[in-house]
Amino acid sequence: MAKKAKHNHSIGDIVTFKFFDGGTYSGKITHHTYTGDNVESLKTRFDMPTYKIRVENQKGFTIYPCITDQRIVKKDKTALQVSKEFISRPDYKIAKPIKAAKATKEELALDAAIKAQKDFLNK
């Protein structure tokens, strides 16, 4: 068995790649694979690392499997940069704790009435 080749890109990296149809797409790496690992009739080639990339589009998303290092044009962002951008978004910051509201006179009177009924039933 050949020695496993190392993947040059990490899971979560945003990369731009050229697909077989000639189009250039940009997406996020979701899985590390090797050539032939999902086909039973082929021997897995551990010397050829491949990637599964998810590309967002108008209809939702498209998964592009078996993208090799030769097809990846450039790395747009690393997984660390993506996570830092996600954490620093203002709508995901931790909200301030909410102070407990003070009880109104009506609530206090209602609580007193409930306590009186419980005391009456427990006699």
N, C-alpha and C positions, 0 to 999 in steps of 0.2 A: 504494500500500500504506500502510495506517495505521501509525502509530508503535506499536511493541510496548509494551504496558502492563507496568509492573513488578509482580512478585509481592510481596505484602505479607508473606508467611510464607516461611520458609526450609525447605529439605529437612531433615527430622529433627525439626522442631518437633512437639510434641504439642498437638493442637487438639481442641476440642469443636465438633461441627457438627450441624445438623438435616438429616436426609435427607428425600427426597420422600415416604416412607411415614409421616412425622410423628415418627419415633423420633430421639432425641438420642444420638449416639455420640461416643466419644473415641478418637482414633487418631493415628498418626504419618504425616506427609506423606512420601511416597516419590518423587513425580515432580512437576515443573512442566509444565503443558501449556497449550494455548489452545483455546478453543471451536472445534470442527469440525476439529481437526488430524488426527484419525484417521478421518474420514469423507470418502471421495473425492467424493461428490456435493455436499458443502457447502464453501463457501469458509471458510478458516481466519480466525477473527476474532481478530486480535492485540490488540484493545482489551479482550478479556474473558479474563483469566488464570484458569485452573482448576488444581485439584490432584488428585492421585491419593492416597488415604488408606488406610492399612492399619489395620484394627481387629482386635485380638485378642479371641477369644471362646472358649467352652467347646469347640467343635468344631475349633478351630485359629485361623483368621483369615479375614477377609472384606476384599476390596478394593473401595473405593467410588471410582469414577472420576468425573471432571467435577464436582467440588465447587467452586463459585465462592466468592468472598469474601463474598457476601451470605448464604451458607448457614453460614459459620463463625461460631459464637456467641462463642467466646473462645479465646485461646491459653493452654493450661495450663502448658506448659514450653517453653523454647527448646531448640534443638539443643545449645547449649553447656551448659545445665544438665543435660540428659540425659547428655551425655558425661562431665561431672564426677561425676555420681552413679555411672555405670558404673565409672569408674576408681577411685573411692574405696571400692568394695565390698571387704570384707575377704577374700573368697575369691579375688580376682583380684590381690592384692598379690604382689610378687615374693618368692619364697621365699629363705631364706638358703642360701648355697652349702653343699653337703655336703662334709664333710672326707673325705679318702681314708682308708680303713681300713688299719690296720697289718697287715702280712703275718704270718700265724701260723707256728709252727715247721714244721707239716706242709707249708704252701705253700712255704716256703723249701727244705725237703728235696726237694719235687717239682720245683721250679725247678732245683735243683742236679742232679737225676737227668736231667732233660731236656737240660740243657747238656752233661752227660757223654755222653749218647747222640749229640747233634749233633756233638760233637768226635770221637767214635769213627767216625761215618759220614763225616766230612770228611777223615779220614786218608788 
